[in-house]
Amino acid sequence: MKSCICLVALLIPLCGAVDLFASIDEAAALFGYDTGLPLEAEEVFVLERDGVRLTEISFDSPRGGRVTGYLVRPPGDGPFPAVVFGHWVRGTRREFLPEAMLYGRSGAVCVLIDFPFSRPDPWRRQIRNLGNPESDYETYLQSIIDLRRAVDLIASMPEVDAGRIAYIGHDFGAQCGAILAAVEDRIGAAVLMAGAPTQGDLWPESDDPRVPEFIKRIPGELRQTYIRTLKPLDSIRFVPHAAPTALFFQFSRFEDLFTEESLTAYAEAASEPKRVEWYETDHTMNDVFAVVDRARWLEEQIGLGPVIPILTERMGRSR
């Protein structure tokens, strides 16, 4: 577990009660689970391309139901580094599939899970339940615990070097990743793409003209209750305690959900080592330079094989 460092006013409201967590270790207990439970993992072959094997994967969630996702395996026996991916709130496991296949060719095992709100019934949970914030709170908890379970899965694979595991998350996946980096010792490096510093940043700081209309339809007290209930899981509360995990913040200059000031403060609050880059794109982070930068960073952090030669070869074949 990460070192005991005081968290400022880390209040966790559960069932109407308010408990004070004095250290990151105590906060991490919230995301604990029985590590002795069997994964009961199942795989179904999807395709093989350039020696990289893609399968559908599912395994038991400690919070109930099955976690669905993809598993990407490179050719060879390893030992390989590994990357866990977390998609954005409007996405699924498919968001990072092209990147994961690229990493597979670069010699990395990749796991891409569906968060609970993207899974098929009967394992699906809802998200953005403004009238029932406790439900969203539980969805966040399950999402982070399921990511830890995904780390269990890849760390148990004989071809994986369990000392070289990284995480990449976008939007909701980045918010979960900020917590994961603080509570999961096995994550050595984490890329956080366009993640919200706080739940409160998701509404009042947006310059999207549709947001004021959306806010008007939500009673003020309902909105404040939602923000207050999820406040203990704000990313900015956890990034100061990520060390020794290395962090790479990727932000957009044309962000339509948060202000540049709030994102700058978010990055400044994070522990070292860290890197911060800004891109000329919007919240979708659809920027080829962002892809290249995080691949090169992972080359340094976990020994991912060079990606640029693979991209160059692929571009040559596309002509």
RAWOFEN-V190999 format. One record per helix or strand of 2 or more residues. SS is the DSSP state (@ for helix, = for strand). FROM is the first residue (numbers start at 0). TO is the last residue. If there is no record, write none. Layout:
<<SS & FROM & TO> <SS & FROM & TO>>
This chain:
<<= & 10 & 13> <= & 16 & 19> <@ & 23 & 30> <= & 41 & 48> <= & 51 & 59> <= & 65 & 72> <= & 79 & 85> <@ & 92 & 104> <= & 107 & 112> <@ & 115 & 117> <@ & 132 & 154> <= & 159 & 169> <@ & 171 & 182> <= & 188 & 192> <@ & 198 & 201> <@ & 208 & 215> <@ & 219 & 232> <@ & 234 & 236> <@ & 238 & 240> <= & 245 & 251> <@ & 259 & 268> <= & 273 & 278> <@ & 287 & 301> <@ & 307 & 316>>
